[in-house]
Amino acid sequence: MGETRKTAAGLAMLLILLVAGCALWLLHAESWSLGRRSPVLNYDTAQYALAARELARHGRFATTYALPLELARHPRPPWPLALVQPGLVILEAIAFRLAPTELELGGRSYAQWSRPDQVEWLVIPIVFTCYVMCGILLGLATSKLLRRHAPGIGDGTRMAAGATVGLAFLLDPEAQHFGVGGFTELPFTCGLVGALALLALDRAPRRPLLYGLLLGVTGAFRVNMLWLVPVLVLAAAMLAQPGGRPRVVALAILGFAIPLAPWWIYKWRAFGTPWWDLGHYVIWDGVQGRTWFTLNHLPEPPRLPHGAYAVWLIAAKTARNLLALLLAAIAGPRALWLGSLVAWIAVAREPRTLRIAAATALAVFAFGLLAAAIGVPWLRYAFPGRVALEAAGILALWGLLAAAPPATIAKRWGSALRIGVAVIAIAWGAWQTAAGNREARTSSETRGVPGIQTLLQIAVLMNREIAPGEPVMSNLGPTLAWHARRPVVHLALAPEDVESCRRRLDFHNVLLVFRDPANAWGTWSEVVAHPLETKSRPELNVARVRRYESADGFIFVWLQLGPLGPGLASARPDASARAAGACAPRGNDSRAAGTRFGAAALFSAFGPQTF
């Protein structure tokens, strides 16, 4: 009978988390207008999808999108992967490879996965599964911990506690938002939660190789794992017997390296070092007026400080950002969870396993905040550590209440307070969910990226007039590269920098898509506001200008550039010759005239046109 009740309680918890996860995901997707006003892929997620498409079609790690900075090392497309990690790329490539060209049931077509606007939906099941599974994993880990360390409580109470911790995660609007796009945060968080659960359940030191493999697979999704591996391996070693600690460390590190070794070899061959990542420039964002844009949108490496002065600048930036990030990360009851975790670590003596796991969760949170403070100070980079902290904090507060002396808290009040903790966690999550969905609705109406219909119209127009495989430059970056299925270089820092980009890769078309001139970047606003005046600017070398207005309120300015002059072409003769060969127009003049007529007809829905 007891086993039946235990099974029923466990199934009820899993069902609650599964239904809640699906419902919350659907609510957020509808608020975000996923696939309508908001494309499935954005700037970050489209980069992974592009790399996955190259891997699925050509069996290589490469991409058809590059920042101007990347042209200094690799001028010709396809470009090596300088920003993304391999984990999500491989999963998406498998999905793209296995998907049929068309999904047809009963003579009716439900999806044409040869179209970019439909195949992009294949990334959603991956992150949706990680979203729901992370909530379930937290619930199961909570239940198992309580069964081991609080055997006196009933199965129903144990499962209710697990459902509370799982729901607290599922109600997190940031988790919901990561679940409606191809972000790496959720797969990484799943792996991190799994690793911490293995520590708390004392299984990591017993299976160090498997533990290391989990860390390696998790590290394939985000480079942040390089920060966390020493802490997580050290925690596993501390749980082992003194004589077995070197073995645990060695096997865990070996397991970590096995899944990542092919990726490190690829990096070594492509960039000369296995540790190369374009993201390392992010530490200079916010230092001496530098931004991610100024660091990466010129076709040459930025000039950066060195030595002790550089260390001082980075330390000053980190100190400025750290306090603000901490205050934002512990808003609402999160401060209670953090304080409870610290207090529990301080007062608890046994079990030692839980103390080490709790301290590790706290260290992971601290490293996440530190990484965000050193780089771009966005809370999303602290998300995985925050999830672990909140779950551990709720459990720590329950533990403090359970361990309080009877003279301090009466038995009946102790039970009521523990229920109150669950109510606070769920109520805070519900309030956050409602606020997040309101923000999602507002943001989807004012996004800086056009809707799906406009993106498809732009792609069709380009593909009718520009030779297949010819690269273009655009502020839409990887989003345009995905829908147009052609190489795209992100927009240069300023109009006068286009020429230096063309020295590396001779492209002939620049496409600007903004809501209005005020939203355009820097001096590009003048080009968007007065496109016809670009013909009088010799640094742009504009041969033809076109302007459209889309139905969803975006201005589309198309600059067709003239041929490079002799002086410019001779600056890098080899690179220019290769680029000219790769970008040579295909077809003849009659074909070009015909495509111009077709494009004008297609864009009649865009409104006025100026040539």
C-alpha positions as CSV (number, residue, x, y, z in Angstrom):
1,M,0.0,0.0,0.0
2,G,2.8,2.3,0.9
3,E,4.5,1.8,-2.4
4,T,1.3,2.5,-4.2
5,R,0.9,5.8,-2.4
6,K,4.5,6.7,-3.1
7,T,4.0,5.9,-6.8
8,A,0.8,7.8,-7.0
9,A,2.3,10.9,-5.3
10,G,5.3,10.8,-7.6
11,L,3.1,10.5,-10.7
12,A,1.0,13.4,-9.5
13,M,4.1,15.6,-9.0
14,L,5.3,14.8,-12.5
15,L,1.9,15.4,-14.0
16,I,1.6,18.7,-12.2
17,L,5.0,19.9,-13.4
18,L,4.4,18.7,-17.0
19,V,1.0,20.3,-17.4
20,A,2.2,23.5,-15.7
21,G,5.3,23.7,-17.9
22,C,3.2,23.3,-21.1
23,A,0.6,25.8,-20.0
24,L,3.1,28.4,-18.9
25,W,5.2,28.0,-22.1
26,L,2.1,28.4,-24.3
27,L,1.0,31.6,-22.4
28,H,4.5,33.1,-22.8
29,A,4.7,32.1,-26.5
30,E,1.3,33.7,-27.2
31,S,2.3,36.9,-25.3
32,W,5.6,37.1,-27.2
33,S,3.6,36.5,-30.5
34,L,6.1,33.8,-31.4
35,G,6.3,33.2,-35.1
36,R,4.3,36.3,-36.0
37,R,5.5,39.7,-34.7
38,S,8.5,37.9,-33.0
39,P,10.5,35.6,-35.3
40,V,11.5,32.3,-33.7
41,L,15.2,33.1,-34.2
42,N,16.7,36.3,-32.9
43,Y,20.3,37.7,-33.1
44,D,21.7,35.1,-30.7
45,T,19.7,32.1,-31.6
46,A,20.0,32.6,-35.4
47,Q,23.8,32.2,-35.1
48,Y,23.3,28.7,-33.7
49,A,20.7,27.8,-36.3
50,L,23.0,29.0,-39.1
51,A,25.9,26.9,-37.8
52,A,23.5,23.9,-37.4
53,R,22.3,24.3,-41.0
54,E,25.9,24.2,-42.3
55,L,26.6,21.2,-40.2
56,A,23.5,19.4,-41.3
57,R,24.0,20.2,-45.0
58,H,27.7,20.1,-45.5
59,G,29.0,18.2,-42.4
60,R,31.3,21.0,-41.3
61,F,31.6,23.5,-38.4
62,A,31.1,26.8,-40.2
63,T,28.6,29.7,-40.6
64,T,27.4,32.1,-43.2
65,Y,27.4,35.1,-40.7
66,A,30.3,37.1,-39.6
67,L,31.0,40.3,-37.6
68,P,33.3,42.8,-39.4
69,L,36.1,42.0,-36.9
70,E,36.2,38.4,-38.1
71,L,37.1,39.6,-41.6
72,A,40.6,40.4,-40.3
73,R,41.3,36.6,-39.8
74,H,39.0,34.9,-42.2
75,P,37.8,37.2,-45.1
76,R,35.9,34.6,-47.1
77,P,32.7,32.8,-46.3
78,P,31.8,30.3,-44.9
79,W,33.5,31.5,-41.7
80,P,34.7,29.4,-38.8
81,L,32.6,29.4,-35.6
82,A,34.1,32.2,-33.4
83,L,31.2,32.8,-31.1
84,V,28.9,29.8,-30.6
85,Q,29.5,26.6,-28.7
86,P,29.0,23.2,-30.3
87,G,26.3,21.6,-28.0
88,L,23.2,23.3,-29.3
89,V,24.6,23.4,-32.9
90,I,24.9,19.6,-32.9
91,L,21.4,19.1,-31.5
92,E,19.8,21.5,-34.0
93,A,21.8,19.9,-36.8
94,I,20.4,16.5,-35.9
95,A,16.9,17.9,-36.0
96,F,17.5,19.6,-39.4
97,R,19.0,16.5,-40.8
98,L,16.3,14.1,-39.7
99,A,13.4,16.4,-40.7
100,P,11.7,15.5,-44.0
101,T,11.4,18.1,-46.6
102,E,7.6,18.3,-46.0
103,L,5.4,17.0,-43.2
104,E,2.3,15.7,-44.8
105,L,-0.5,13.8,-43.0
106,G,-3.7,12.6,-44.7
107,G,-2.9,14.4,-47.9
108,R,-2.6,17.7,-46.0
109,S,0.7,19.6,-45.7
110,Y,1.4,20.8,-42.2
111,A,5.0,22.0,-42.6
112,Q,7.5,22.6,-45.4
113,W,10.8,22.3,-43.7
114,S,12.7,23.4,-46.8
115,R,11.5,26.9,-45.9
116,P,13.6,28.9,-43.4
117,D,10.5,30.4,-41.7
118,Q,9.2,26.9,-41.0
119,V,12.3,24.8,-40.4
120,E,13.3,27.3,-37.6
121,W,10.5,25.9,-35.5
122,L,12.6,22.7,-35.1
123,V,14.8,24.4,-32.6
124,I,11.8,24.9,-30.3
125,P,11.3,21.3,-29.2
126,I,14.9,21.2,-27.9
127,V,14.7,24.2,-25.6
128,F,11.0,23.4,-24.6
129,T,12.1,19.9,-23.5
130,C,15.0,21.4,-21.5
131,Y,12.5,23.9,-19.9
132,V,10.1,21.2,-18.7
133,M,12.8,18.7,-17.8
134,C,14.7,21.2,-15.7
135,G,11.5,21.8,-13.6
136,I,11.0,18.0,-13.3
137,L,14.7,17.4,-12.5
138,L,14.4,20.0,-9.6
139,G,11.3,18.3,-8.3
140,L,12.8,14.8,-8.4
141,A,16.0,15.9,-6.8
142,T,14.1,17.6,-4.0
143,S,12.0,14.5,-3.4
144,K,15.1,12.2,-3.3
145,L,16.9,14.6,-0.9
146,L,14.0,14.7,1.5
147,R,13.5,10.9,1.4
148,R,17.2,10.5,2.3
149,H,17.6,13.2,4.9
150,A,14.0,13.7,6.2
151,P,12.6,10.1,6.2
152,G,9.9,11.1,8.8
153,I,7.8,13.1,6.4
154,G,5.2,11.5,4.3
155,D,5.3,10.8,0.6
156,G,2.6,13.4,-0.1
157,T,4.6,16.1,1.7
158,R,7.8,15.1,0.0
159,M,6.2,15.3,-3.5
160,A,4.5,18.6,-2.6
161,A,7.9,20.0,-1.7
162,G,9.3,18.8,-5.0
163,A,6.4,20.2,-7.0
164,T,6.9,23.6,-5.2
165,V,10.6,23.8,-6.2
166,G,9.8,22.7,-9.7
167,L,7.0,25.1,-10.1
168,A,9.1,28.0,-8.8
169,F,11.4,27.4,-11.7
170,L,8.7,26.9,-14.3
171,L,7.0,30.2,-13.1
172,D,10.3,32.1,-13.7
173,P,9.6,34.4,-16.8
174,E,13.2,34.3,-17.8
175,A,13.1,30.5,-18.0
176,Q,9.9,30.8,-20.0
177,H,11.5,33.3,-22.4
178,F,14.6,31.1,-22.9
179,G,12.1,28.3,-23.7
180,V,10.5,30.1,-26.7
181,G,13.8,30.6,-28.5
182,G,16.9,28.6,-29.4
183,F,19.0,29.8,-26.4
184,T,21.7,27.8,-24.7
185,E,20.8,28.8,-21.2
186,L,18.3,26.1,-20.6
187,P,20.4,23.1,-21.8
188,F,23.3,24.5,-19.7
189,T,21.0,24.9,-16.7
190,C,19.7,21.4,-17.0
191,G,23.3,20.0,-16.9
192,L,24.3,22.3,-14.1
193,V,21.3,21.3,-12.0
194,G,22.0,17.6,-12.7
195,A,25.6,18.0,-11.6
196,L,24.6,19.7,-8.3
197,A,22.0,17.0,-7.7
198,L,24.7,14.3,-8.1
199,L,26.8,16.2,-5.5
200,A,23.9,16.5,-3.1
201,L,23.0,12.8,-3.5
202,D,26.6,11.8,-3.0
203,R,26.9,10.1,-6.3
204,A,29.5,12.3,-8.0
205,P,32.5,10.8,-6.1
206,R,31.2,7.3,-6.7
207,R,31.0,7.8,-10.5
208,P,33.6,10.5,-11.2
209,L,34.0,9.7,-14.9
210,L,30.2,9.9,-15.6
211,Y,30.1,13.1,-13.5
212,G,32.9,14.5,-15.6
213,L,31.2,13.5,-18.8
214,L,28.1,15.4,-17.6
215,L,30.2,18.5,-17.0
216,G,31.8,18.2,-20.4
217,V,28.4,17.8,-22.2
218,T,27.1,20.8,-20.2
219,G,30.2,22.8,-21.1
220,A,29.5,22.2,-24.8
221,F,26.6,24.6,-24.5
222,R,28.3,27.5,-22.7
223,V,31.9,28.5,-22.3
224,N,31.1,29.5,-18.7
225,M,31.6,25.9,-17.6
226,L,35.4,26.6,-17.8
227,W,34.9,28.9,-14.8
228,L,32.8,26.4,-12.9
229,V,34.7,23.1,-13.5
230,P,37.3,23.6,-10.8
231,V,34.6,24.3,-8.2
232,L,32.5,21.4,-9.2
233,V,35.4,18.9,-9.4
234,L,36.8,20.2,-6.1
235,A,33.4,19.6,-4.5
236,A,33.3,16.0,-5.8
237,A,36.8,15.4,-4.5
238,M,35.9,16.8,-1.0
239,L,33.0,14.3,-0.8
240,A,35.3,11.3,-1.6
241,Q,37.4,9.4,0.9
242,P,40.8,11.1,1.5
243,G,42.8,8.4,-0.3
244,G,40.5,8.4,-3.4
245,R,40.4,12.2,-4.0
246,P,43.2,12.2,-6.6
247,R,41.4,9.5,-8.6
248,V,38.1,11.4,-8.5
249,V,39.8,14.6,-9.7
250,A,41.6,12.8,-12.5
251,L,38.6,10.9,-13.7
252,A,36.3,13.9,-13.5
253,I,38.7,16.0,-15.5
254,L,39.1,13.2,-18.1
255,G,35.3,12.9,-18.4
256,F,35.1,16.7,-18.9
257,A,37.7,16.7,-21.6
258,I,36.4,13.7,-23.6
259,P,33.2,15.3,-25.2
260,L,35.0,18.7,-25.7
261,A,38.3,17.4,-27.2
262,P,37.0,17.4,-30.8
263,W,35.8,21.0,-30.4
264,W,39.1,22.1,-29.0
265,I,40.9,20.5,-31.9
266,Y,38.6,22.3,-34.3
267,K,39.4,25.6,-32.5
268,W,43.1,24.9,-32.7
269,R,43.0,24.3,-36.4
270,A,40.7,27.2,-37.2
271,F,42.2,29.9,-34.9
272,G,45.5,28.6,-33.7
273,T,44.5,27.9,-30.1
274,P,41.8,25.7,-28.5
275,W,40.7,28.5,-26.2
276,W,39.9,31.1,-28.9
277,D,36.5,32.7,-28.6
278,L,35.5,36.1,-30.0
279,G,33.5,36.6,-26.8
280,H,36.7,37.3,-24.8
281,Y,36.6,40.9,-26.1
282,V,33.4,41.3,-24.0
283,I,35.5,42.1,-20.9
284,W,36.2,45.5,-22.5
285,D,32.6,46.4,-23.0
286,G,31.9,49.5,-20.8
287,V,35.7,50.3,-20.4
288,Q,36.8,53.7,-21.5
289,G,33.7,54.1,-23.6
290,R,34.0,50.9,-25.5
291,T,30.9,48.8,-26.4
292,W,30.3,45.5,-28.0
293,F,29.5,47.4,-31.1
294,T,32.7,49.4,-31.2
295,L,34.8,46.3,-30.4
296,N,33.4,44.0,-33.0
297,H,32.2,46.1,-35.9
298,L,35.5,47.2,-37.4
299,P,37.5,44.8,-39.6
300,E,40.6,44.9,-37.4
301,P,41.3,43.9,-33.8
302,P,40.7,46.7,-31.3
303,R,43.6,48.4,-29.6
304,L,43.4,47.5,-25.9
305,P,45.3,48.5,-22.8
306,H,47.9,46.1,-21.4
307,G,49.6,45.2,-18.1
308,A,48.7,46.4,-14.7
309,Y,46.7,49.3,-16.1
310,A,44.4,46.9,-18.0
311,V,43.9,44.8,-14.8
312,W,42.9,48.0,-12.9
313,L,40.4,49.0,-15.6
314,I,38.8,45.6,-15.6
315,A,38.7,45.4,-11.8
316,A,37.1,48.9,-11.7
317,K,34.5,47.9,-14.2
318,T,33.7,44.7,-12.3
319,A,33.3,46.5,-9.0
320,R,30.9,49.0,-10.7
321,N,28.7,46.3,-12.1
322,L,28.8,43.7,-9.3
323,L,26.7,45.4,-6.7
324,A,24.0,46.4,-9.1
325,L,23.8,42.9,-10.5
326,L,23.6,41.4,-7.0
327,L,20.8,43.7,-6.0
328,A,18.9,42.9,-9.1
329,A,19.5,39.1,-8.7
330,I,18.1,39.0,-5.2
331,A,14.9,41.0,-5.8
332,G,11.8,39.9,-3.9
333,P,12.1,36.7,-1.9
334,R,15.3,35.7,-3.6
335,A,17.1,37.7,-0.9
336,L,15.4,35.4,1.6
337,W,16.5,32.3,-0.3
338,L,20.1,33.6,-0.4
339,G,20.1,34.5,3.3
340,S,18.7,31.2,4.2
341,L,21.3,29.3,2.2
342,V,24.1,31.2,3.8
343,A,22.6,30.8,7.3
344,W,22.1,27.0,6.8
345,I,25.7,26.6,5.6
346,A,26.9,28.5,8.7
347,V,24.8,26.7,11.3
348,A,24.5,23.1,9.9
349,R,27.1,20.6,10.8
350,E,25.6,17.5,9.3
351,P,25.1,16.1,6.7
352,R,28.4,17.1,5.3
353,T,27.4,16.1,1.8
354,L,24.6,18.7,1.8
355,R,26.8,21.4,3.2
356,I,29.4,20.9,0.4
357,A,26.6,20.8,-2.2
358,A,25.0,24.0,-0.8
359,A,28.4,25.8,-0.7
360,T,29.0,24.7,-4.3
361,A,25.6,26.1,-5.4
362,L,26.4,29.4,-3.7
363,A,29.8,29.5,-5.4
364,V,28.2,28.8,-8.8
365,F,25.9,31.7,-8.2
366,A,28.8,34.0,-7.2
367,F,30.8,33.0,-10.3
368,G,27.8,33.7,-12.5
369,L,27.5,37.2,-11.1
370,L,31.2,37.7,-11.4
371,A,31.2,36.6,-15.1
372,A,28.3,39.0,-15.9
373,A,30.1,41.8,-14.1
374,I,33.3,41.3,-16.0
375,G,31.5,41.0,-19.3
376,V,28.2,42.5,-20.3
377,P,26.2,43.2,-17.0
378,W,23.0,41.4,-18.0
379,L,21.2,39.1,-15.5
380,R,20.7,36.5,-18.2
381,Y,24.4,35.4,-17.8
382,A,23.7,34.7,-14.1
383,F,20.6,32.7,-14.8
384,P,21.9,29.2,-14.4
385,G,23.5,30.0,-11.0
386,R,20.4,31.8,-9.9
387,V,18.2,28.8,-10.6
388,A,20.5,26.6,-8.5
389,L,20.6,29.2,-5.7
390,E,16.8,29.6,-5.5
391,A,16.2,25.9,-5.3
392,A,18.9,25.4,-2.7
393,G,17.6,28.5,-0.8
394,I,14.1,27.2,-0.5
395,L,15.4,23.8,0.7
396,A,17.7,25.6,3.2
397,L,14.9,27.7,4.6
398,W,12.8,24.6,5.1
399,G,15.8,22.9,6.8
400,L,16.2,25.9,9.2
401,L,12.6,25.8,10.1
402,A,12.7,22.0,10.7
403,A,15.8,22.3,12.8
404,A,14.6,25.1,15.0
405,P,14.2,24.2,18.7
406,P,10.7,23.6,19.9
407,A,11.0,26.4,22.3
408,T,11.6,28.8,19.3
409,I,8.9,27.6,17.0
410,A,6.0,25.4,18.1
411,K,5.4,22.3,16.0
412,R,2.1,23.5,14.5
413,W,3.7,26.8,13.6
414,G,6.6,25.1,12.1
415,S,4.4,23.3,9.6
416,A,2.5,26.5,8.9
417,L,5.7,28.4,8.2
418,R,7.0,25.7,5.9
419,I,3.7,25.9,3.9
420,G,4.1,29.7,4.0
421,V,7.5,29.3,2.3
422,A,5.9,27.3,-0.5
423,V,3.1,29.9,-0.9
424,I,5.7,32.7,-1.1
425,A,7.7,30.9,-3.8
426,I,4.6,30.1,-5.9
427,A,3.0,33.5,-5.4
428,W,6.2,35.3,-6.3
429,G,6.5,33.1,-9.4
430,A,2.9,33.8,-10.4
431,W,3.3,37.5,-10.1
432,Q,6.6,37.4,-12.0
433,T,4.9,35.3,-14.8
434,A,2.1,37.9,-15.1
435,A,4.6,40.8,-15.3
436,G,6.8,38.9,-17.7
437,N,3.9,38.2,-20.1
438,R,2.8,41.8,-20.0
439,E,6.4,42.9,-20.9
440,A,6.5,40.3,-23.6
441,R,3.4,41.7,-25.2
442,T,4.7,45.2,-25.1
443,S,8.2,44.3,-26.4
444,S,6.9,42.2,-29.3
445,E,5.1,45.3,-30.7
446,T,8.2,47.5,-30.5
447,R,11.0,45.0,-31.4
448,G,13.9,46.2,-33.6
449,V,13.5,43.2,-36.0
450,P,10.8,42.9,-38.6
451,G,8.1,40.2,-38.5
452,I,8.3,37.0,-40.4
453,Q,6.3,38.3,-43.4
454,T,8.7,41.3,-43.9
455,L,11.8,39.1,-43.5
456,L,10.5,36.8,-46.2
457,Q,9.8,39.7,-48.5
458,I,13.2,41.1,-48.0
459,A,14.8,37.7,-48.6
460,V,12.8,37.1,-51.8
461,L,13.7,40.5,-53.2
462,M,17.4,40.0,-52.5
463,N,17.5,36.6,-53.9
464,R,15.9,37.8,-57.2
465,E,18.4,40.5,-57.7
466,I,21.6,39.3,-56.0
467,A,23.5,36.3,-57.3
468,P,23.3,33.2,-55.1
469,G,26.1,33.0,-52.5
470,E,27.1,36.6,-52.9
471,P,27.6,38.2,-49.4
472,V,25.8,41.3,-48.3
473,M,26.2,43.7,-45.3
474,S,23.2,44.3,-43.1
475,N,22.2,45.3,-39.6
476,L,19.9,42.3,-39.5
477,G,23.0,40.1,-39.4
478,P,22.3,36.4,-38.7
479,T,18.5,36.8,-39.0
480,L,18.9,37.9,-42.6
481,A,21.5,35.2,-43.3
482,W,19.0,32.6,-42.1
483,H,16.0,33.7,-44.1
484,A,17.9,34.8,-47.3
485,R,20.2,31.7,-47.2
486,R,23.3,33.7,-48.1
487,P,26.5,35.1,-46.4
488,V,25.9,38.2,-44.3
489,V,28.4,40.5,-42.7
490,H,27.0,42.5,-39.8
491,L,26.8,46.3,-40.3
492,A,30.1,48.2,-40.0
493,L,30.6,50.6,-37.2
494,A,29.9,53.7,-39.4
495,P,29.4,54.4,-43.1
496,E,33.0,55.4,-43.5
497,D,34.1,51.9,-42.3
498,V,32.3,50.1,-45.1
499,E,35.3,50.7,-47.4
500,S,37.8,49.0,-45.0
501,C,35.4,46.0,-44.7
502,R,35.4,45.7,-48.5
503,R,39.2,45.5,-48.5
504,R,38.8,42.1,-46.9
505,L,35.6,41.0,-48.6
506,D,34.3,42.8,-51.7
507,F,30.5,42.9,-51.3
508,H,28.2,45.1,-53.3
509,N,25.1,45.5,-51.3
510,V,24.3,47.1,-47.9
511,L,20.8,46.7,-46.5
512,L,19.6,48.8,-43.6
513,V,16.3,47.9,-41.8
514,F,15.2,50.1,-38.9
515,R,11.9,51.3,-37.5
516,D,13.0,54.9,-38.0
517,P,16.2,56.9,-38.3
518,A,16.2,57.5,-34.5
519,N,16.6,53.7,-33.9
520,A,19.5,53.4,-36.4
521,W,23.0,52.9,-35.0
522,G,25.2,56.0,-34.7
523,T,25.8,57.9,-37.9
524,W,23.8,55.3,-39.9
525,S,20.8,57.3,-38.8
526,E,21.7,59.9,-41.4
527,V,21.7,57.3,-44.1
528,V,18.3,56.0,-43.1
529,A,16.9,59.5,-42.8
530,H,18.3,60.8,-46.1
531,P,19.3,57.8,-48.3
532,L,19.5,59.7,-51.5
533,E,22.3,61.9,-50.1
534,T,24.5,58.8,-49.9
535,K,25.4,59.2,-53.6
536,S,27.3,62.3,-52.8
537,R,29.4,60.5,-50.1
538,P,32.5,59.2,-51.9
539,E,33.5,56.9,-48.9
540,L,30.3,54.8,-49.6
541,N,30.7,54.6,-53.3
542,V,26.9,54.2,-53.8
543,A,25.8,53.5,-57.4
544,R,22.1,53.0,-56.6
545,V,19.7,53.7,-53.7
546,R,16.3,52.2,-53.0
547,R,14.0,52.8,-50.0
548,Y,10.9,50.8,-49.0
549,E,8.5,50.9,-46.1
550,S,7.1,47.6,-44.8
551,A,3.6,47.0,-43.6
552,D,4.9,46.5,-40.0
553,G,6.5,49.9,-39.9
554,F,10.1,49.3,-40.9
555,I,12.2,51.4,-43.2
556,F,14.3,49.4,-45.7
557,V,17.2,51.2,-47.4
558,W,19.1,49.2,-50.0
559,L,22.5,50.7,-51.1
560,Q,24.1,49.1,-54.1
561,L,27.8,49.9,-54.1
562,G,30.0,50.6,-57.1
563,P,33.1,48.6,-58.0
564,L,36.2,49.1,-55.9
565,G,38.7,51.6,-57.3
566,P,42.2,50.6,-58.3
567,G,43.8,51.9,-55.1
568,L,41.4,50.1,-52.9
569,A,41.6,46.9,-54.9
570,S,45.4,46.9,-54.7
571,A,45.5,47.2,-50.9
572,R,45.0,43.4,-50.5
573,P,45.3,42.0,-54.0
574,D,45.1,38.3,-53.1
575,A,42.0,38.7,-50.8
576,S,40.4,41.1,-53.3
577,A,40.9,38.6,-56.2
578,R,39.4,35.8,-54.2
579,A,36.5,37.9,-53.0
580,A,35.8,39.1,-56.6
581,G,35.8,35.5,-57.8
582,A,33.4,34.4,-55.1
583,C,31.1,37.4,-55.5
584,A,31.0,37.6,-59.3
585,P,27.4,38.1,-60.5
586,R,25.9,35.2,-62.3
587,G,23.7,35.6,-65.3
588,N,23.6,38.5,-67.8
589,D,22.1,41.9,-68.1
590,S,18.8,40.7,-69.4
591,R,18.3,38.5,-66.4
592,A,19.1,41.4,-64.1
593,A,16.5,43.6,-65.8
594,G,13.9,40.8,-65.5
595,T,14.5,40.4,-61.8
596,R,14.2,44.1,-61.1
597,F,10.7,44.1,-62.6
598,G,9.8,41.1,-60.5
599,A,11.1,42.7,-57.3
600,A,9.2,45.9,-57.8
601,A,6.0,43.8,-58.2
602,L,6.7,41.8,-55.1
603,F,7.4,44.9,-52.9
604,S,4.2,46.7,-54.0
605,A,2.9,45.7,-50.6
606,F,5.8,47.6,-49.0
607,G,4.4,51.0,-50.0
608,P,6.3,53.9,-51.6
609,Q,9.6,53.2,-53.3
610,T,12.4,55.6,-54.0
611,F,15.1,54.7,-56.5
